[in-house]
Amino acid sequence: MRFLLSALIAVVLVFGCSSSKSSSDSGGGSGIDPSGGSGGPAGPGQTYDYTISAGSGHVYIYIPTSYDPQNAASPVIWLFNEEIFQWKAIADANNIILVDLDQYNETQAYVDKINEVCPWLEQKYNVDKARYYFAGWSAGGNIAIMLTDANQTFVAAAMVFPGSGGAAPAKPAGRPNGAKYYYAVGDQDTATHYYPGCIDEANYRAQQGYTTKCDVVQGCGHHIDESKYHKRQDAWNWVKDFNLTN
């Protein structure tokens, strides 16, 4: 069982994600830490509507057309104010399960949903528990970074389009190299904490020993159109080799 502690401002938030398997006894499919699940309700190319039992709301889980639990454990991208359609082609080409948390700017609700969905996902699908990634936009990007900061032994990397999390925390003892951080920001974004704020944040984190990358999208504002700029593809190309062991 893995417990994840998430601190945000003065509020302490807790991720609790458990799995019946560990890296030493997981079976089925290659991966760093495969969960071995193989009995999910949605098949390849389908989206499952998971209804949250605590409170209200939904989580939408997309299974890529390339999903093959016997041969490979799937990385997972958790979406914070991002949309499945923005990632679908990338997911299909790279065997990525997408989890749309369907939430906006409510950190506790994000945490509650991850707490509930994560153990279910690990049981039902063969996911690579060492390759969980957070992807967010705007307020969702801010939260994705802050929750990554507080959960670096759970999240391999954060990708934001854009997002800003503030000062870099100390790296956890369980992961001395720390999480990885990708930023994309338009040079026409009118919010200064995004442009040039994302550049400054990425540089500061790099100075603190974190691995970071910041792509500035010329002529682009706050919305970064994937069909035009392909920044999510660029982000995946950069983070895909990062996992909890490096």
Phi, psi and omega in degrees: 000135180245132177245134184240127181257127181240117178253132179222116184054240182260004184256129177264123182243146185237125167267134171234110183232120183240159177217146180282351181238156173240176181297338182276337183237009179290144180230158175086103173087143179283158179162168178292313181215073184290139179280333176084001178292150182208016186237035183291156184286337180257139178265179179306133180083005182247156176246130180258131177268103180268118179271124182291132182279326179269117182078219181224165177123176183227159169229132183252122186246116181260126177260121186292156178298336181272004183296127180213090188297338181283337185249336184204138172276134185275134166294160181233131171251119178267125189260124178249097182066017169258167185240147179302319184298333179290337186246352190303312181296321178295318180297314181298323183281343188231015176058042182259129170275132180255134177238103177275110183285352172048056184216155177224117166061028175234097188299316181298322179295320175301312182297316180300319181293317178297318178305317184281317188282324187303308180295326177296314181298317181294329179282322187273331185231154178274095181250154178268105186291347176269359183230061171261134182231142174257136176230129184216160177231134174059234179302324177295326176293320177301312182293321179301318180291314183296322177287328173295316178308317186273353185225050187285351173264009178239322185255123179290318183200155174248142177231126182228149192222049003255188175189161182214131184244000179084208186296146179282133178279171173293146179289143182285153179299328181284353179209080189297337177274346176075169176291165179250152188225122176246131177239139166234134182212139177280141180286354176254011177291123188280348178276115186295336178286349172262309176231115011265016186304320181296322178297313181298319182294316179299318180295319180296316179297322177298322178295332179274004176096006177276151174273118184223161173212137177230119176258124176265124183264111185291132177079008186252143176267218187285333179263122181256103183290119182295323182295335181264319189252338176058035181284332177290322174297317178298320180297314180297318179302328182279320187269345193300335180267000176270138177212183185290352181261356181227000000 
